[in-house]
Amino acid sequence: MRELHYGSGVITVSFDVCSAVFDYTVALANAGVTDRITVPVMNNGRRGFSNLLLGPQTQLYCTATVGDEHLDARPDAEEIDLDDAELVAALVLKTAALNHSVPLAASNGDLTETLADLD
């Protein structure tokens, strides 16, 4: 799980969702446009959802969760599935459309484009 720091708040999301939201936000900012998305979040030890307004003025960053202070006292809280493969795929496509190319995801460390592709 990751913490997505959005405005003055923090929401707990999956690693893949956090990475996709971050990359999409960068693409939106570069394009000068906004969008609203809904992401699965940890809410009081249960799966919930949060709406995010993303755009050029959005300030967010992702960090690893620390310990169990963001989970409730239930022993199964850490096992709650916050992944959303459809959302991640949609955000990757939207990011690519805004970038007019295959995005280089800052979060995964895999740079697959060659120097010739950067011309």
FENZIDA-V156146 format. One record per residue. N is the residue number from 0. PHI is phi in radians with two decimals (* if undefined). OMEGA is omega in whole degrees, -180 to 180 (none if undefined). Layout:
<<N | PHI | OMEGA> <N | PHI | OMEGA>>
This chain:
<<0 | * | 180> <1 | -2.28 | 172> <2 | -1.76 | 177> <3 | -1.81 | -180> <4 | -1.54 | -173> <5 | -2.25 | -175> <6 | 1.10 | 178> <7 | -1.77 | -179> <8 | -1.97 | 179> <9 | -2.35 | 173> <10 | -2.15 | 179> <11 | -1.74 | -178> <12 | -2.35 | 176> <13 | -1.30 | 178> <14 | -1.02 | -177> <15 | -1.13 | 178> <16 | -1.12 | -180> <17 | -1.06 | -180> <18 | -1.11 | -179> <19 | -1.16 | 178> <20 | -1.11 | 180> <21 | -1.08 | -180> <22 | -1.08 | 179> <23 | -1.15 | 179> <24 | -1.12 | 177> <25 | -1.09 | 180> <26 | -1.12 | 178> <27 | -1.07 | -179> <28 | -1.10 | 179> <29 | -1.11 | -180> <30 | -1.52 | 180> <31 | 1.28 | -180> <32 | -2.21 | 180> <33 | -2.13 | 176> <34 | -2.72 | 174> <35 | -1.94 | 177> <36 | -2.26 | 176> <37 | -2.07 | -178> <38 | -2.16 | 174> <39 | -1.30 | -177> <40 | -2.36 | 171> <41 | -1.50 | -179> <42 | -2.31 | -179> <43 | 0.94 | 177> <44 | 1.40 | 180> <45 | -2.22 | 175> <46 | -1.30 | 176> <47 | -2.39 | -180> <48 | -2.41 | 179> <49 | -2.38 | 174> <50 | -1.57 | 178> <51 | -2.17 | 173> <52 | -1.75 | -175> <53 | -2.01 | 178> <54 | 3.11 | -176> <55 | -1.04 | -178> <56 | -1.63 | -177> <57 | -1.23 | 175> <58 | -2.00 | 178> <59 | -2.54 | 173> <60 | -2.70 | -177> <61 | -2.01 | 174> <62 | -2.42 | 176> <63 | -1.25 | 175> <64 | -1.27 | -178> <65 | -2.02 | 176> <66 | 1.06 | -177> <67 | -1.92 | -176> <68 | -1.15 | 180> <69 | -1.73 | 178> <70 | -1.97 | 178> <71 | -1.42 | -173> <72 | -1.31 | -179> <73 | -1.18 | -179> <74 | -1.15 | -178> <75 | -1.61 | -176> <76 | -1.07 | -178> <77 | -1.21 | -177> <78 | -1.55 | 180> <79 | -1.17 | -177> <80 | -1.43 | 178> <81 | -1.81 | 179> <82 | -1.24 | 175> <83 | -2.61 | -176> <84 | -1.05 | 179> <85 | -1.14 | 178> <86 | -1.11 | -179> <87 | -1.05 | 179> <88 | -1.07 | 179> <89 | -1.12 | 180> <90 | -1.18 | 176> <91 | -1.10 | 178> <92 | -1.14 | 179> <93 | -1.12 | 178> <94 | -1.11 | 180> <95 | -1.10 | -180> <96 | -1.11 | 179> <97 | -1.24 | -180> <98 | -1.52 | -177> <99 | 1.01 | 178> <100 | -2.89 | 175> <101 | -1.29 | -176> <102 | -1.25 | 170> <103 | -1.62 | -176> <104 | -1.35 | -180> <105 | -1.12 | -173> <106 | -1.44 | -174> <107 | -1.79 | 176> <108 | 1.29 | -180> <109 | -1.70 | 176> <110 | -1.83 | -174> <111 | -1.72 | 180> <112 | -1.43 | 177> <113 | -1.60 | 179> <114 | -1.06 | 179> <115 | -1.12 | -179> <116 | -1.25 | -176> <117 | -1.52 | 179> <118 | -1.20 | none>>
